Amino acid sequence: MRGAAGDYNFVSYVVERLARERPADEALRAIAADGSVRSFSYADVARHASEAAAGLNQAGQSPGQVVMTLIGAPPQKDFTMLGA
């Protein structure tokens, strides 16, 4: 972690490290309204966050810019938040 709080990137410092060290361990469990359960490993979360970041970058967003989502509460919300 660098000196300023703005330099800290949770995905870089935590998610990607855990994806390297414990790729198959569960990082996120999503329980839908119907009771169905989806589990995502650290490797899954890191990959989805990277894909979200690439999509935001392709749309013209750059790191540090504010992003608003209207996704609701599915796991994709978390991946987008981490990718932003």
N, C-alpha and C positions, 0 to 999 in steps of 0.2 A: 504494500500500500504506500502510495506517495503522500506527500505532505498535505495537499489540499483535498478536501472531501470530493470535489468535482473530478478528481483524477481516478477515483475508485470505480472499478467496473466489476460488479458482482459476478457477471458471467465469466469474465477472464480470470478473476481471482478465486472463484469458488466452483462454479458449475463446470467449467472446462477442466479444472484440476481434478475434481471428483470423477468426471467422465474418463479421464486418463487412469486414475487410480482404482476406481470401482465402477467400471462402465455398466455392468449388469445390475447393480443394486438399484432398488426402487427409489426414485427421487420425487415422484408425484403420483398420487392416486386420485382419480376423478370418479366421483359417484354421481351418476345422472339421476334425474327426478324419478325415473322408472326403476331405480335401484341397481342398474347395470354398473359395473365397475371396469374402469380402464386404468392400467398401470403403465407408467413411463419410467424407464431407467435414466440414469444420469446421462448416458450416451444419447438416448432419445431426446432428452430435454436440451442438451447442448446442440444437437443437430437441428432441432426445430427452431431454437433461438437463433442459430446462425442463418437458417433459411428466412426467418422473419426479418432479420437485420439486412440480408441481401435484398429482400423485397422492398423494404423501406428505402434502402439506398438507391435502388433502381427507380423508385418513385420520386427521387429527388431529395430525400431526407438525409441528413448527415448526423453523426454522433453529436449529442448535446442539444439537439433541437427537441422541442416539445411535440409529442405525438398524442393525439386523442383517438381512442378506439370506441366503437359502438358494437362490440362483439357479444356482450353478455357475460356468462360465466363458464363457458367451456374451457378445456385445457388450452385451446388456441389463444385465449386471452393471456394466459401466463407466458406462453412462448413469445407472443408479440411484446409483452412488457419486458421480457428479458432481452429480446432482440433490439428493442428501442434503446 
